[in-house]
Amino acid sequence: MENWQWQAVPINSDTCPTDPDIEKILGGYKAETDKKYGRTITRFRRKLTHPKREMETELGGLLSDALAESLGLDVMLLGSGSVRTQQMGPLVVYQDLVECFPYDDATYMLTVTGGQFKRMMQFMLRDGVWKGEHCEFYQLSKRVKIVYDIPNSKILEFKFDDADLDDDRLLRIGLQYFHISNFTDFFGVPFAEVEAIKKPTVITTSTRDVLEEYLATHQHLDREIDGRLTLIR
């Protein structure tokens, strides 16, 4: 049987003196990472916020709009949980974007009918969401306007481009890889039903790269809560 004795040793200049050679190596790495992550991407007009997943947010609106515009989509459904910080800006460096949007996955385009899209949104807004159940929630790009009555579990208004959405209209929807991989569970609509219209296609392999390019080429951006998702409580 072996016996061991140990003691906690504080890490300071006495017990762990600086090694100039190691410091030089680490300094070189730090200079490179600072150069990459500290570079300025854009400047917003003001700080934009994302205080809660289950609601329309300023930051979520901006990012979903950027993806919809860049990728030629009718609607971008950006996972609210993909936005990992509660605020960003007004100065935005690359590190801010990585911390805000760490999941650099692909985005797919799929085609759904207006009727299917309504069912998808009704499922997203189901009663369990407001009772604290684990769920997926989405930030909507700006062409969509939904008014939802939580106490009565009912969509009161569903518009696209300021007109009532026809059930037969076809929409090009953007979804990240994680969400399209779990489509039936997250939206309550069989994935095979959507695939029967048109096979989903990858439209970017790096969602964050698309966001970076958009932000870098659009300065002084702003977003207000504009009613794309109005919740009546």
C-alpha positions as CSV (number, residue, x, y, z in Angstrom):
1,M,0.0,0.0,0.0
2,E,1.4,3.4,-1.0
3,N,1.1,6.6,1.0
4,W,0.9,10.0,-0.5
5,Q,1.3,13.4,1.0
6,W,0.3,16.6,-0.8
7,Q,-0.1,20.3,-0.2
8,A,-1.6,23.1,-2.2
9,V,1.1,25.3,-3.8
10,P,0.1,28.8,-4.8
11,I,1.0,29.8,-8.3
12,N,2.9,33.0,-8.0
13,S,6.3,34.5,-8.9
14,D,8.0,32.7,-6.1
15,T,6.8,29.1,-6.8
16,C,6.4,29.5,-10.6
17,P,8.9,32.0,-11.9
18,T,8.4,33.4,-15.4
19,D,10.3,31.6,-18.2
20,P,11.3,34.3,-20.7
21,D,11.4,31.8,-23.6
22,I,7.9,30.5,-22.9
23,E,6.6,34.1,-22.4
24,K,8.0,34.9,-25.9
25,I,6.3,32.0,-27.5
26,L,3.0,32.7,-25.7
27,G,3.3,36.4,-26.7
28,G,3.6,35.5,-30.3
29,Y,0.4,33.4,-30.2
30,K,-1.5,36.1,-28.3
31,A,-0.5,38.7,-30.9
32,E,-2.0,36.5,-33.6
33,T,-5.2,35.7,-31.8
34,D,-5.6,39.4,-30.8
35,K,-5.1,40.3,-34.5
36,K,-7.9,37.9,-35.5
37,Y,-10.4,38.3,-32.7
38,G,-9.8,41.9,-31.9
39,R,-10.4,43.3,-35.4
40,T,-13.4,45.6,-35.8
41,I,-16.3,44.2,-38.0
42,T,-18.9,46.9,-37.7
43,R,-20.4,49.6,-35.4
44,F,-24.2,49.6,-34.6
45,R,-26.0,52.8,-34.0
46,R,-26.6,51.6,-30.4
47,K,-26.4,48.4,-28.3
48,L,-28.8,45.7,-29.5
49,T,-30.2,43.3,-27.0
50,H,-31.4,39.7,-26.8
51,P,-32.8,39.4,-23.3
52,K,-35.0,36.3,-23.7
53,R,-35.3,33.4,-26.1
54,E,-39.1,33.2,-26.2
55,M,-39.8,36.6,-27.8
56,E,-38.8,38.9,-30.7
57,T,-35.5,40.6,-29.9
58,E,-33.5,43.4,-31.5
59,L,-30.4,41.3,-32.0
60,G,-32.3,38.3,-33.2
61,G,-34.2,40.4,-35.7
62,L,-31.0,41.9,-37.1
63,L,-29.2,38.5,-37.5
64,S,-32.3,36.8,-39.0
65,D,-32.7,39.7,-41.4
66,A,-29.0,39.6,-42.4
67,L,-29.3,35.9,-43.2
68,A,-32.5,36.2,-45.1
69,E,-31.2,39.0,-47.3
70,S,-27.8,37.5,-47.9
71,L,-29.1,34.0,-48.7
72,G,-32.1,35.1,-50.8
73,L,-34.7,33.6,-48.4
74,D,-38.3,34.5,-47.9
75,V,-38.0,33.7,-44.2
76,M,-35.1,32.9,-42.0
77,L,-35.9,31.0,-38.9
78,L,-32.9,31.6,-36.7
79,G,-32.7,29.5,-33.5
80,S,-33.1,31.8,-30.6
81,G,-30.6,29.6,-28.6
82,S,-28.0,30.3,-31.3
83,V,-27.7,33.8,-30.0
84,R,-25.7,33.3,-26.9
85,T,-25.2,36.8,-25.6
86,Q,-27.9,39.2,-24.3
87,Q,-26.4,42.2,-26.0
88,M,-23.9,43.3,-28.7
89,G,-22.5,46.6,-29.9
90,P,-22.3,49.4,-30.5
91,L,-18.7,48.5,-31.5
92,V,-18.6,44.9,-32.7
93,V,-15.2,43.1,-33.0
94,Y,-14.9,39.5,-34.3
95,Q,-14.7,38.1,-30.8
96,D,-18.1,39.6,-30.0
97,L,-19.6,37.9,-33.0
98,V,-18.0,34.5,-32.1
99,E,-19.3,34.8,-28.5
100,C,-22.7,35.8,-29.7
101,F,-23.0,33.2,-32.5
102,P,-20.6,30.3,-31.7
103,Y,-22.4,27.6,-33.7
104,D,-20.8,27.9,-37.1
105,D,-23.0,25.3,-38.9
106,A,-24.6,25.1,-42.3
107,T,-27.8,26.7,-43.3
108,Y,-30.3,24.9,-45.5
109,M,-33.1,26.2,-47.7
110,L,-36.4,24.3,-47.7
111,T,-39.7,25.0,-49.4
112,V,-42.9,24.9,-47.4
113,T,-46.5,26.0,-48.1
114,G,-48.1,28.8,-46.3
115,G,-50.3,26.2,-44.5
116,Q,-47.3,24.2,-43.4
117,F,-45.6,27.3,-42.1
118,K,-48.6,28.3,-40.0
119,R,-48.6,24.8,-38.5
120,M,-44.9,25.1,-37.8
121,M,-45.4,28.5,-36.0
122,Q,-48.4,27.2,-34.1
123,F,-46.3,24.4,-32.8
124,M,-43.5,26.7,-31.8
125,L,-46.0,28.8,-29.8
126,R,-47.7,25.8,-28.1
127,D,-48.8,26.0,-24.5
128,G,-45.8,24.1,-23.1
129,V,-43.5,27.0,-24.2
130,W,-45.2,29.3,-21.7
131,K,-45.2,26.7,-18.9
132,G,-41.4,26.4,-18.9
133,E,-41.0,23.2,-21.0
134,H,-37.8,22.8,-22.9
135,C,-38.5,23.9,-26.5
136,E,-37.0,25.4,-29.5
137,F,-37.9,29.0,-30.4
138,Y,-37.1,31.1,-33.4
139,Q,-36.2,34.6,-34.4
140,L,-38.2,35.6,-37.5
141,S,-37.0,37.8,-40.4
142,K,-38.9,40.9,-41.1
143,R,-41.4,40.0,-43.8
144,V,-43.4,37.9,-41.3
145,K,-46.0,39.4,-38.9
146,I,-47.6,37.1,-36.3
147,V,-50.0,38.0,-33.5
148,Y,-50.5,35.2,-31.0
149,D,-53.0,35.0,-28.1
150,I,-51.2,33.0,-25.4
151,P,-54.3,32.6,-23.0
152,N,-56.4,31.2,-25.9
153,S,-53.6,29.3,-27.7
154,K,-54.6,31.0,-31.0
155,I,-52.9,32.8,-33.8
156,L,-54.9,36.0,-34.4
157,E,-53.0,37.3,-37.4
158,F,-50.5,35.8,-39.8
159,K,-49.2,38.0,-42.5
160,F,-46.4,37.8,-45.1
161,D,-45.4,41.1,-46.8
162,D,-48.3,42.8,-45.0
163,A,-51.0,40.5,-46.6
164,D,-52.7,37.4,-45.1
165,L,-50.6,34.4,-45.9
166,D,-52.3,32.0,-48.4
167,D,-52.1,28.4,-47.4
168,D,-50.9,27.4,-50.9
169,R,-48.2,30.0,-51.3
170,L,-44.7,28.5,-51.4
171,L,-42.0,30.0,-49.2
172,R,-38.2,29.6,-49.2
173,I,-37.3,29.0,-45.5
174,G,-33.8,29.0,-44.0
175,L,-32.9,26.7,-41.1
176,Q,-29.6,25.8,-39.5
177,Y,-28.3,22.2,-39.7
178,F,-29.3,21.4,-36.1
179,H,-32.8,22.5,-36.6
180,I,-33.4,20.9,-40.0
181,S,-32.0,17.7,-38.5
182,N,-34.7,17.7,-35.9
183,F,-37.4,19.2,-38.0
184,T,-40.3,17.0,-37.1
185,D,-39.6,17.2,-33.3
186,F,-39.1,21.0,-33.4
187,F,-42.0,22.0,-35.7
188,G,-44.6,19.2,-35.4
189,V,-44.7,18.8,-39.1
190,P,-43.4,15.5,-40.7
191,F,-40.2,16.2,-42.5
192,A,-41.2,13.8,-45.3
193,E,-44.2,16.1,-46.0
194,V,-41.8,19.0,-46.6
195,E,-39.3,16.9,-48.6
196,A,-42.1,15.9,-50.9
197,I,-42.3,19.5,-52.2
198,K,-38.6,20.0,-52.8
199,K,-35.5,18.4,-51.4
200,P,-33.7,20.9,-49.0
201,T,-30.4,22.2,-50.1
202,V,-27.3,23.6,-48.4
203,I,-27.0,27.3,-49.2
204,T,-24.0,28.0,-47.0
205,T,-21.6,25.8,-45.1
206,S,-20.7,28.6,-42.7
207,T,-23.6,30.7,-41.3
208,R,-21.3,32.8,-39.2
209,D,-19.2,33.7,-42.2
210,V,-22.3,35.0,-43.9
211,L,-23.1,37.1,-40.8
212,E,-19.6,38.4,-40.7
213,E,-19.6,39.5,-44.3
214,Y,-23.0,41.2,-43.9
215,L,-22.0,43.1,-40.8
216,A,-18.7,44.2,-42.3
217,T,-20.4,45.6,-45.4
218,H,-23.3,47.3,-43.5
219,Q,-22.3,49.9,-41.0
220,H,-24.4,51.8,-38.4
221,L,-27.1,49.2,-38.4
222,D,-30.1,49.4,-36.0
223,R,-33.2,47.2,-35.2
224,E,-36.3,48.0,-33.3
225,I,-39.0,45.6,-32.1
226,D,-41.3,45.9,-35.0
227,G,-44.1,43.4,-34.4
228,R,-42.9,40.5,-36.4
229,L,-44.0,38.4,-33.4
230,T,-46.5,40.0,-31.1
231,L,-47.5,38.0,-28.0
232,I,-50.8,38.8,-26.2
233,R,-50.6,37.6,-22.6
